[in-house]
């Protein structure tokens, strides 16, 4: 809707350091205890219908300390020391009824979208996970999906820290 190909959402206490700004060698590095959500919208499509606004075909990445992002190629690169995560767990992704952590939800959980994405990438039990917004006027359903190019990276054995290229769709509910 805004004409941007990429959207960055920084968590608190986290920085996105820009090296070689404005050049073909521009690269971003994440620094801090949380992370940065990167939405790649190059192949996404926004629609407005009588049912409401929707988005299909976005790619969701969550980058953590030391991860890099090449703005020219739109490719995220995991930090040294992180390894591809091969999930062995078969635990289903927990339900999430406040995907964007509404200020109006007294029981809301910060980092709710990230938590659902990490749970999805850490399990073999399912290929997609859905979550809904706390608000209902308008209300949305968010679907995260494992795509052929989706990977998770971690310094630990079983928990996704960095997520690269998960599918993200938003639909009215």
ZADO-1210 file (C-alpha; in nm, 4 decimals, padded with zeros to 6 digits):
<atoms>
<atom x="00.0000" y="00.0000" z="00.0000" code="UNK" pos="1"/>
<atom x="00.2891" y="00.2398" z="00.0697" code="UNK" pos="2"/>
<atom x="00.5059" y="00.1455" z="-00.2271" code="UNK" pos="3"/>
<atom x="00.7889" y="00.0082" z="-00.0125" code="UNK" pos="4"/>
<atom x="00.9523" y="-00.3252" z="-00.0993" code="UNK" pos="5"/>
<atom x="01.0935" y="-00.3857" z="00.2482" code="UNK" pos="6"/>
<atom x="00.9695" y="-00.2997" z="00.5962" code="UNK" pos="7"/>
<atom x="01.1901" y="-00.3130" z="00.9071" code="UNK" pos="8"/>
<atom x="01.0495" y="-00.3369" z="01.2618" code="UNK" pos="9"/>
<atom x="01.3094" y="-00.2987" z="01.5368" code="UNK" pos="10"/>
<atom x="01.2488" y="-00.4388" z="01.8836" code="UNK" pos="11"/>
<atom x="01.3475" y="-00.2226" z="02.1787" code="UNK" pos="12"/>
<atom x="01.7139" y="-00.2161" z="02.2812" code="UNK" pos="13"/>
<atom x="01.8110" y="-00.3333" z="01.9326" code="UNK" pos="14"/>
<atom x="01.9870" y="-00.1390" z="01.6576" code="UNK" pos="15"/>
<atom x="02.0174" y="-00.1826" z="01.2836" code="UNK" pos="16"/>
<atom x="02.3647" y="-00.0613" z="01.1828" code="UNK" pos="17"/>
<atom x="02.3934" y="00.0571" z="00.8215" code="UNK" pos="18"/>
<atom x="02.7318" y="00.0080" z="00.6512" code="UNK" pos="19"/>
<atom x="02.8057" y="00.1864" z="00.3216" code="UNK" pos="20"/>
<atom x="02.4704" y="00.3689" z="00.3176" code="UNK" pos="21"/>
<atom x="02.3279" y="00.4586" z="-00.0209" code="UNK" pos="22"/>
<atom x="02.5781" y="00.2481" z="-00.2157" code="UNK" pos="23"/>
<atom x="02.5497" y="-00.0847" z="-00.3950" code="UNK" pos="24"/>
<atom x="02.7498" y="-00.2307" z="-00.1032" code="UNK" pos="25"/>
<atom x="02.4935" y="-00.1221" z="00.1599" code="UNK" pos="26"/>
<atom x="02.4512" y="-00.3858" z="00.4295" code="UNK" pos="27"/>
<atom x="02.2662" y="-00.3863" z="00.7599" code="UNK" pos="28"/>
<atom x="02.3795" y="-00.5576" z="01.0804" code="UNK" pos="29"/>
<atom x="02.1571" y="-00.6298" z="01.3805" code="UNK" pos="30"/>
<atom x="02.2989" y="-00.5415" z="01.7233" code="UNK" pos="31"/>
<atom x="02.1284" y="-00.5961" z="02.0559" code="UNK" pos="32"/>
<atom x="01.9448" y="-00.8415" z="02.2793" code="UNK" pos="33"/>
<atom x="01.6225" y="-00.8645" z="02.0764" code="UNK" pos="34"/>
<atom x="01.5927" y="-00.8488" z="01.6986" code="UNK" pos="35"/>
<atom x="01.4535" y="-00.6972" z="01.3813" code="UNK" pos="36"/>
<atom x="01.1580" y="-00.8166" z="01.1764" code="UNK" pos="37"/>
<atom x="01.2146" y="-00.7792" z="00.8025" code="UNK" pos="38"/>
<atom x="00.9108" y="-00.8034" z="00.5761" code="UNK" pos="39"/>
<atom x="01.0052" y="-00.8608" z="00.2122" code="UNK" pos="40"/>
<atom x="00.7114" y="-00.7272" z="00.0112" code="UNK" pos="41"/>
<atom x="00.8603" y="-00.7578" z="-00.3385" code="UNK" pos="42"/>
<atom x="00.6227" y="-01.0423" z="-00.4282" code="UNK" pos="43"/>
<atom x="00.3390" y="-00.9484" z="-00.1935" code="UNK" pos="44"/>
<atom x="-00.0029" y="-00.8275" z="-00.3006" code="UNK" pos="45"/>
<atom x="-00.2353" y="-00.6093" z="-00.0949" code="UNK" pos="46"/>
<atom x="-00.6086" y="-00.6219" z="-00.1619" code="UNK" pos="47"/>
<atom x="-00.9079" y="-00.4340" z="-00.0319" code="UNK" pos="48"/>
<atom x="-01.2456" y="-00.6006" z="-00.0673" code="UNK" pos="49"/>
<atom x="-01.5817" y="-00.5544" z="00.1055" code="UNK" pos="50"/>
<atom x="-01.4564" y="-00.8080" z="00.3645" code="UNK" pos="51"/>
<atom x="-01.1527" y="-00.5885" z="00.4418" code="UNK" pos="52"/>
<atom x="-00.7826" y="-00.5448" z="00.3744" code="UNK" pos="53"/>
<atom x="-00.5533" y="-00.8404" z="00.3083" code="UNK" pos="54"/>
<atom x="-00.1923" y="-00.9148" z="00.2203" code="UNK" pos="55"/>
<atom x="-00.0610" y="-01.2270" z="00.0479" code="UNK" pos="56"/>
<atom x="00.2867" y="-01.3396" z="-00.0483" code="UNK" pos="57"/>
<atom x="00.4992" y="-01.1488" z="00.2042" code="UNK" pos="58"/>
<atom x="00.8186" y="-01.3042" z="00.3368" code="UNK" pos="59"/>
<atom x="00.8853" y="-01.2781" z="00.7094" code="UNK" pos="60"/>
<atom x="01.2377" y="-01.2863" z="00.8490" code="UNK" pos="61"/>
<atom x="01.3434" y="-01.2264" z="01.2075" code="UNK" pos="62"/>
<atom x="01.7085" y="-01.1339" z="01.2494" code="UNK" pos="63"/>
<atom x="01.9007" y="-01.1350" z="01.5775" code="UNK" pos="64"/>
<atom x="02.2364" y="-01.0100" z="01.7031" code="UNK" pos="65"/>
<atom x="02.5086" y="-01.0314" z="01.4399" code="UNK" pos="66"/>
<atom x="02.2780" y="-01.1239" z="01.1511" code="UNK" pos="67"/>
<atom x="02.3199" y="-00.9168" z="00.8362" code="UNK" pos="68"/>
<atom x="02.0897" y="-00.8033" z="00.5578" code="UNK" pos="69"/>
<atom x="02.2040" y="-00.7137" z="00.2066" code="UNK" pos="70"/>
<atom x="01.9695" y="-00.4382" z="00.0885" code="UNK" pos="71"/>
<atom x="02.0720" y="-00.4765" z="-00.2764" code="UNK" pos="72"/>
<atom x="01.9852" y="-00.8469" z="-00.3008" code="UNK" pos="73"/>
<atom x="01.7253" y="-00.8518" z="-00.0183" code="UNK" pos="74"/>
<atom x="01.9065" y="-01.1490" z="00.1330" code="UNK" pos="75"/>
<atom x="01.9450" y="-01.1992" z="00.5073" code="UNK" pos="76"/>
<atom x="02.2614" y="-01.3738" z="00.6278" code="UNK" pos="77"/>
<atom x="02.2801" y="-01.5463" z="00.9688" code="UNK" pos="78"/>
<atom x="02.5595" y="-01.4448" z="01.2056" code="UNK" pos="79"/>
<atom x="02.8729" y="-01.6562" z="01.2323" code="UNK" pos="80"/>
<atom x="02.8272" y="-01.9306" z="01.4903" code="UNK" pos="81"/>
<atom x="02.4635" y="-01.9952" z="01.4055" code="UNK" pos="82"/>
<atom x="02.3722" y="-02.3267" z="01.2493" code="UNK" pos="83"/>
<atom x="02.0703" y="-02.4408" z="01.0469" code="UNK" pos="84"/>
<atom x="01.7998" y="-02.5714" z="01.2772" code="UNK" pos="85"/>
<atom x="01.6637" y="-02.9138" z="01.1888" code="UNK" pos="86"/>
<atom x="01.3530" y="-02.9496" z="01.4040" code="UNK" pos="87"/>
<atom x="01.2969" y="-03.2779" z="01.5821" code="UNK" pos="88"/>
<atom x="01.0132" y="-03.1659" z="01.8111" code="UNK" pos="89"/>
<atom x="00.6555" y="-03.2618" z="01.7213" code="UNK" pos="90"/>
<atom x="00.4827" y="-03.0189" z="01.9575" code="UNK" pos="91"/>
<atom x="00.2038" y="-02.8223" z="01.7840" code="UNK" pos="92"/>
<atom x="00.2296" y="-02.4445" z="01.7687" code="UNK" pos="93"/>
<atom x="00.0304" y="-02.2976" z="02.0601" code="UNK" pos="94"/>
<atom x="-00.2821" y="-02.0914" z="01.9812" code="UNK" pos="95"/>
<atom x="-00.2268" y="-01.7170" z="01.9547" code="UNK" pos="96"/>
<atom x="-00.5231" y="-01.4787" z="01.9787" code="UNK" pos="97"/>
<atom x="-00.3214" y="-01.1557" z="02.0045" code="UNK" pos="98"/>
<atom x="-00.0655" y="-01.1781" z="01.7259" code="UNK" pos="99"/>
<atom x="00.0294" y="-00.8076" z="01.7338" code="UNK" pos="100"/>
<atom x="00.0213" y="-00.7689" z="02.1164" code="UNK" pos="101"/>
<atom x="-00.2656" y="-00.5258" z="02.1560" code="UNK" pos="102"/>
<atom x="-00.2369" y="-00.2615" z="02.4245" code="UNK" pos="103"/>
<atom x="-00.6010" y="-00.3434" z="02.5074" code="UNK" pos="104"/>
<atom x="-00.5271" y="-00.7074" z="02.5926" code="UNK" pos="105"/>
<atom x="-00.4456" y="-00.7286" z="02.9660" code="UNK" pos="106"/>
<atom x="-00.3082" y="-01.0808" z="02.9183" code="UNK" pos="107"/>
<atom x="-00.1200" y="-01.0031" z="02.5966" code="UNK" pos="108"/>
<atom x="00.2299" y="-01.1278" z="02.5381" code="UNK" pos="109"/>
<atom x="00.5096" y="-00.9157" z="02.3899" code="UNK" pos="110"/>
<atom x="00.6773" y="-01.0541" z="02.0773" code="UNK" pos="111"/>
<atom x="00.3683" y="-01.2613" z="02.0021" code="UNK" pos="112"/>
<atom x="00.4206" y="-01.2872" z="01.6241" code="UNK" pos="113"/>
<atom x="00.7867" y="-01.3772" z="01.6768" code="UNK" pos="114"/>
<atom x="00.6902" y="-01.6410" z="01.9346" code="UNK" pos="115"/>
<atom x="00.4476" y="-01.8061" z="01.6914" code="UNK" pos="116"/>
<atom x="00.7027" y="-01.7948" z="01.4078" code="UNK" pos="117"/>
<atom x="00.9751" y="-01.9471" z="01.6251" code="UNK" pos="118"/>
<atom x="00.7393" y="-02.2216" z="01.7449" code="UNK" pos="119"/>
<atom x="00.6473" y="-02.3043" z="01.3845" code="UNK" pos="120"/>
<atom x="01.0093" y="-02.3227" z="01.2712" code="UNK" pos="121"/>
<atom x="01.1028" y="-02.5345" z="01.5744" code="UNK" pos="122"/>
<atom x="00.8484" y="-02.8121" z="01.5110" code="UNK" pos="123"/>
<atom x="00.7961" y="-03.0867" z="01.2576" code="UNK" pos="124"/>
<atom x="00.4280" y="-03.1114" z="01.3546" code="UNK" pos="125"/>
<atom x="00.2973" y="-02.8561" z="01.1068" code="UNK" pos="126"/>
<atom x="00.3864" y="-02.6468" z="00.8010" code="UNK" pos="127"/>
<atom x="00.1621" y="-02.3481" z="00.8790" code="UNK" pos="128"/>
<atom x="00.0413" y="-02.1668" z="01.1881" code="UNK" pos="129"/>
<atom x="-00.2420" y="-01.9188" z="01.2191" code="UNK" pos="130"/>
<atom x="-00.2882" y="-01.6456" z="01.4762" code="UNK" pos="131"/>
<atom x="-00.5534" y="-01.3791" z="01.5170" code="UNK" pos="132"/>
<atom x="-00.5621" y="-01.0201" z="01.6321" code="UNK" pos="133"/>
<atom x="-00.7082" y="-00.9270" z="01.9699" code="UNK" pos="134"/>
<atom x="-00.9163" y="-00.6570" z="01.8068" code="UNK" pos="135"/>
<atom x="-01.2260" y="-00.7566" z="01.6160" code="UNK" pos="136"/>
<atom x="-01.3218" y="-00.4341" z="01.4375" code="UNK" pos="137"/>
<atom x="-01.1342" y="-00.4874" z="01.2180" code="UNK" pos="138"/>
<atom x="-00.9961" y="-00.8279" z="01.2998" code="UNK" pos="139"/>
<atom x="-00.7329" y="-01.0218" z="01.1099" code="UNK" pos="140"/>
<atom x="-00.5958" y="-01.3728" z="01.0777" code="UNK" pos="141"/>
<atom x="-00.2217" y="-01.4029" z="01.0203" code="UNK" pos="142"/>
<atom x="-00.0894" y="-01.7198" z="00.8587" code="UNK" pos="143"/>
<atom x="00.2794" y="-01.8057" z="00.8780" code="UNK" pos="144"/>
<atom x="00.4092" y="-02.0824" z="00.6542" code="UNK" pos="145"/>
<atom x="00.7197" y="-02.2844" z="00.5885" code="UNK" pos="146"/>
<atom x="00.8158" y="-02.2371" z="00.2244" code="UNK" pos="147"/>
<atom x="01.0806" y="-02.4347" z="00.0320" code="UNK" pos="148"/>
<atom x="01.3299" y="-02.1521" z="00.0969" code="UNK" pos="149"/>
<atom x="01.2398" y="-02.0984" z="00.4649" code="UNK" pos="150"/>
<atom x="01.5172" y="-02.1720" z="00.7144" code="UNK" pos="151"/>
<atom x="01.5749" y="-02.1261" z="01.0846" code="UNK" pos="152"/>
<atom x="01.9135" y="-02.0711" z="01.2453" code="UNK" pos="153"/>
<atom x="02.0281" y="-02.1018" z="01.6030" code="UNK" pos="154"/>
<atom x="02.3233" y="-02.1193" z="01.8361" code="UNK" pos="155"/>
<atom x="02.1184" y="-02.3701" z="02.0387" code="UNK" pos="156"/>
<atom x="02.0101" y="-02.7150" z="01.9330" code="UNK" pos="157"/>
<atom x="01.6306" y="-02.6959" z="01.9400" code="UNK" pos="158"/>
<atom x="01.5048" y="-02.3357" z="01.9340" code="UNK" pos="159"/>
<atom x="01.4829" y="-02.1101" z="01.6285" code="UNK" pos="160"/>
<atom x="01.6524" y="-01.7740" z="01.6901" code="UNK" pos="161"/>
<atom x="01.6861" y="-01.6382" z="01.3377" code="UNK" pos="162"/>
<atom x="01.4112" y="-01.7012" z="01.0818" code="UNK" pos="163"/>
<atom x="01.4639" y="-01.6499" z="00.7104" code="UNK" pos="164"/>
<atom x="01.1855" y="-01.6246" z="00.4541" code="UNK" pos="165"/>
<atom x="00.8734" y="-01.7644" z="00.6189" code="UNK" pos="166"/>
<atom x="00.5543" y="-01.6965" z="00.4271" code="UNK" pos="167"/>
<atom x="00.3212" y="-01.4373" z="00.5805" code="UNK" pos="168"/>
<atom x="-00.0375" y="-01.3691" z="00.4782" code="UNK" pos="169"/>
<atom x="-00.2923" y="-01.1454" z="00.6517" code="UNK" pos="170"/>
<atom x="-00.6658" y="-01.1828" z="00.5915" code="UNK" pos="171"/>
<atom x="-00.9762" y="-01.0223" z="00.7405" code="UNK" pos="172"/>
<atom x="-01.1793" y="-01.2305" z="00.9845" code="UNK" pos="173"/>
</atoms>
